[in-house]
Amino acid sequence: PLPTPKDGKEFLDRFESGFQLNILEKPSDDELVFEMVGVDVSFANALRRIMIAEVPTVAIEHVYMWNNSSIVHDEVLSHRLGLVPINVDPRLFDDFLGDDDEPTDRNTIVFRLEVSCGKSKKEDQKREKARQMRENGRGEGNDDDNTDTIMGQADLDKAAKESAAMYQSTNAYAAKIAEAIETPGRPYTRHVYSKNLEWVPQGDQAERFPKGIRPVHEDILLAKLRPGQVIELEAHGRRGPGKDHAKFSPVATASYRLMPKIELLNPVYDELAEELTNLYEPGVFRLETCSADEAPHRVKAVVDNPYACTMSRNYMRNAILKESLKITRVPNHFIFSVESVGMLSPGVILAESLRVLQAKSRNLIRLVDESLEADGLNE
């Protein structure tokens, strides 16, 4: 290990010359594996904690329950709604400045949920079709009665219906989600999914989000209704960090491990090399044909991919391999694995976490300068 830097300049020079950030793989749209080289554990852990707790997202915060006759209590249903990830870029919204801050189209999104269970699936479909026709008629000005519309604004109801219909028509997966399950001999049950949430645009949100705002997953089960049961509510979403509530956290997992360092102290040949390559540490070593100088041996094991090493140390069960192989960790080389919930891509989460860390560093420098200036120590 390098000696401790004598001053801040030496530390910065060493950091600038040695720091690397490399993308290793992207297994899916929601997963990212990258490495950071030339940093200590405090930097790596700060980045991990920021990704979990300080990169903001949008989630449902307030639920106004108009009618809930299901067996799911209001508090439980509200909690489940809050945990539904919303597929919208939080950078396009403002934070609430305090408890007295008023909700606007710049800091709040609104969803409506109106679901009832009839005697059968056919009756539910007929009732839903009639409701859509009635609401479409109101939107065209054929009926001035707004008593059955949330917020008393039929134009917003119509916009919510149109955005939901547009999403369903463009998303083949959402259209295939099961509406309900009917079991012979048992009362009809209607399943309420996250797809039943209808976005109600506020202000100019319909123009700002032409594709609509929807949950990340349309098949999240919220409740089950029996005939005669009803759920009617309005949900308001806002931006917030994971340190306020886990529902705001943009990552399912964000972890790191130290880079393995593998050294072959003695050559490993033939059957023992095959055992090491295929059984004890698969993917880490490869077999290489021996040269004439290494006769009568056929093959030998060489290090091929240290990234695949899981530090299992299974090889130590073999006495010869235990003496021939040494596996340690590189203290300033971290391999990160980030899995996004879906609100933001993992690349955006990484960029935003670095931006948050940068802002924290600048704030610390400002506070130190102010403290030194107050003590008269700042030159």
Salt bridges, closest charged atoms under 4 A:
GLU10 OE2 - ARG14 NH2 2.99
ASP13 OD2 - LYS9 NZ 3.02
GLU35 OE1 - HIS333 NE2 2.55
GLU54 OE1 - LYS360 NZ 3.12
GLU61 OE1 - LYS247 NZ 2.88
ASP89 OD2 - ARG91 NH2 2.84
ASP95 OD2 - ARG239 NH2 2.75
GLU114 OE1 - ARG131 NH1 3.23
GLU123 OE2 - ARG127 NH2 2.92
ASP124 OD2 - ARG190 NH1 3.81
GLU128 OE2 - ARG131 NH2 3.18
GLU128 OE2 - LYS161 NZ 3.09
GLU135 OE2 - ARG131 NH1 2.94
ASP148 OD2 - ARG134 NH2 3.65
ASP157 OD1 - ARG112 NH1 2.80
GLU179 OE2 - LYS195 NZ 3.16
GLU198 OE1 - ARG112 NH2 2.56
GLU198 OE2 - ARG131 NH2 3.67
GLU198 OE2 - LYS161 NZ 2.97
ASP204 OD2 - ARG106 NH2 2.90
ASP204 OD1 - ARG208 NH1 3.85
GLU218 OE1 - ARG214 NH2 3.12
GLU234 OE2 - HIS236 NE2 2.69
ASP270 OD2 - HIS297 ND1 3.06
GLU271 OE2 - ARG298 NH2 3.86
GLU274 OE2 - ARG298 NH2 3.46
GLU288 OE1 - ARG286 NH1 3.13
GLU294 OE2 - LYS300 NZ 3.33
ASP304 OD1 - ARG286 NE 3.26
GLU352 OE2 - ARG91 NH1 3.76
GLU352 OE2 - ARG355 NH1 2.39
GLU370 OE2 - ARG366 NH1 2.94
